[in-house]
């Protein structure tokens, strides 16, 4: 007879959707604290001043602990992709973080699944992000090397390195075509 030790299940916090226009001063402070704690180095100083790295996110998804403090978040920008003359909606995922005390629990995967479902409901074709493959591969992201910032003022488009993509719709990522991205780029 084997003795099984039953582990207590970990309560998973709910994922909450927040639009930037609805962020109050308390939530702003909590977001900046979470971002400063999660990102160190040069980024720390940026997040001490703003709840975003370069451009505010119109929408974000967060998790809170049992005390109501923010412990994880994902921001989302709207992007436009042009592929062989066809325009598609994409979501630019950024400032993905989990407070160090809550890492290793799969919270990012849970939040990203919620974000991907929202994007699917709102007819986005792809989710795009920049980060470590080892972190995002389990959420369906793969490396791509054919995405470019749309050139402005008759400038040539600039290749964006280190980009990952996840298919959200039935549209597959074109492996051979140059993809131009517009919107709040990195």
Order of alpha helices (4+ residues) and beta strands (2+ residues): beta-alpha-alpha-beta-beta-beta-alpha-beta-alpha-beta-beta-beta-beta-beta
